[in-house]
């Protein structure tokens, strides 16, 4: 994708903005991309992405409109799990091999924690999410 790129880098066709790719993709694709390690977004880009989704999610959660809160909550949880796993990697709590394996567990736990927090179905929802993901 060629969203929000500087003019001199668009001509070569080799540059894309990972943050724009996250924002312009569909909700299901965003979750798949975060899990599959397809985005090479930096920590600050993930923090901005999470904050933006959280603000939009907070505005629609309180309204009486069927606007969909399940997938946005999962996106926020996945992004928070990615941020926590990146912080643990930056602090050198795991090596490269451990990071590639444990990263998806952090993302899944972040997703389950976010869903359990706003749907108030803590244990059952976390168990269902864990069972369907493995």
C-alpha positions as CSV (number, residue, x, y, z in Angstrom):
1,X,0.0,0.0,0.0
2,X,1.2,3.5,-0.7
3,X,-0.5,5.5,2.0
4,X,1.1,8.5,3.7
5,X,4.5,8.1,2.0
6,X,6.9,10.8,1.1
7,X,6.8,11.8,-2.6
8,X,10.4,10.8,-3.3
9,X,9.9,7.3,-2.0
10,X,6.6,6.6,-3.9
11,X,8.3,6.7,-7.3
12,X,10.5,3.7,-6.4
13,X,7.5,1.7,-5.2
14,X,9.6,0.1,-2.4
15,X,8.2,2.0,0.6
16,X,5.0,1.5,2.4
17,X,3.8,2.8,5.7
18,X,2.9,0.0,8.2
19,X,0.7,2.2,10.2
20,X,-1.4,3.1,7.1
21,X,-1.6,-0.6,6.2
22,X,-3.0,-1.3,9.7
23,X,-5.5,1.5,9.5
24,X,-6.7,0.8,5.9
25,X,-7.1,-2.9,6.3
26,X,-10.3,-4.6,7.3
27,X,-10.8,-5.6,11.0
28,X,-10.3,-9.3,10.4
29,X,-7.2,-8.6,8.3
30,X,-5.7,-6.4,11.0
31,X,-6.0,-9.3,13.6
32,X,-4.5,-11.8,11.1
33,X,-1.6,-9.4,10.2
34,X,-0.7,-8.8,13.9
35,X,-0.8,-12.5,14.6
36,X,1.1,-13.5,11.5
37,X,3.9,-11.0,12.0
38,X,3.1,-9.4,8.6
39,X,3.5,-5.8,9.9
40,X,6.8,-4.3,10.7
41,X,5.3,-1.4,12.6
42,X,7.5,0.2,15.3
43,X,6.5,0.5,18.9
44,X,5.4,4.1,18.6
45,X,3.2,3.2,15.6
46,X,1.6,0.4,17.6
47,X,1.0,2.7,20.5
48,X,-0.6,5.3,18.2
49,X,-2.7,2.6,16.5
50,X,-3.9,1.2,19.9
51,X,-4.7,4.7,21.3
52,X,-6.7,5.6,18.2
53,X,-8.7,2.4,18.2
54,X,-9.3,2.8,22.0
55,X,-10.6,6.3,21.6
56,X,-13.0,5.3,18.8
57,X,-14.0,2.1,20.7
58,X,-14.8,4.1,23.8
59,X,-17.0,6.5,21.9
60,X,-19.0,3.7,20.2
61,X,-19.2,1.5,23.3
62,X,-21.5,3.9,25.2
63,X,-23.9,4.6,22.4
64,X,-27.1,2.7,21.8
65,X,-26.1,1.8,18.2
66,X,-25.3,-1.7,17.0
67,X,-21.9,-0.6,15.7
68,X,-19.9,-3.7,16.6
69,X,-17.6,-3.9,19.6
70,X,-16.4,-7.4,19.4
71,X,-13.7,-7.1,16.7
72,X,-12.5,-3.6,17.7
73,X,-12.0,-5.0,21.2
74,X,-10.0,-7.9,19.8
75,X,-7.9,-5.5,17.7
76,X,-7.1,-3.4,20.8
77,X,-6.2,-6.5,22.8
78,X,-4.0,-7.8,20.0
79,X,-2.2,-4.5,19.7
80,X,-1.7,-4.3,23.5
81,X,-0.3,-7.9,23.5
82,X,2.1,-6.9,20.7
83,X,3.2,-3.9,22.7
84,X,3.8,-5.9,25.8
85,X,5.7,-8.6,24.0
86,X,7.9,-6.0,22.3
87,X,8.7,-4.4,25.6
88,X,9.7,-7.8,27.0
89,X,11.9,-8.3,24.0
90,X,13.5,-4.9,24.3
91,X,14.2,-5.5,28.0
92,X,16.0,-8.7,26.9
93,X,13.6,-11.0,28.8
94,X,13.7,-13.4,25.8
95,X,15.9,-14.2,22.9
96,X,15.0,-14.0,19.2
97,X,13.8,-17.6,19.1
98,X,11.7,-17.2,22.3
99,X,10.2,-13.9,21.0
100,X,9.0,-15.5,17.8
101,X,7.2,-18.3,19.7
102,X,6.0,-16.4,22.8
103,X,4.9,-13.3,20.9
104,X,1.7,-14.9,19.7
105,X,0.9,-16.1,23.2
106,X,1.2,-12.5,24.5
107,X,-1.1,-11.3,21.6
108,X,-3.6,-14.0,22.4
109,X,-3.6,-13.2,26.1
110,X,-4.0,-9.5,25.4
111,X,-6.9,-10.2,23.2
112,X,-8.6,-12.5,25.8
113,X,-7.9,-10.0,28.5
114,X,-9.5,-7.1,26.6
115,X,-12.5,-9.2,25.6
116,X,-13.0,-10.5,29.2
117,X,-12.7,-7.0,30.5
118,X,-15.5,-5.3,28.6
119,X,-17.8,-8.2,28.0
120,X,-17.6,-9.3,31.7
121,X,-17.4,-13.0,30.8
122,X,-14.0,-13.5,32.2
123,X,-13.3,-17.2,32.5
124,X,-15.7,-18.6,29.9
125,X,-14.6,-16.2,27.2
126,X,-10.9,-16.6,27.9
127,X,-11.2,-20.4,27.8
128,X,-13.2,-20.3,24.5
129,X,-10.7,-18.0,22.9
130,X,-7.8,-20.1,24.0
131,X,-9.4,-23.3,22.8
132,X,-10.3,-21.9,19.4
133,X,-6.8,-20.5,18.7
134,X,-4.7,-23.6,19.2
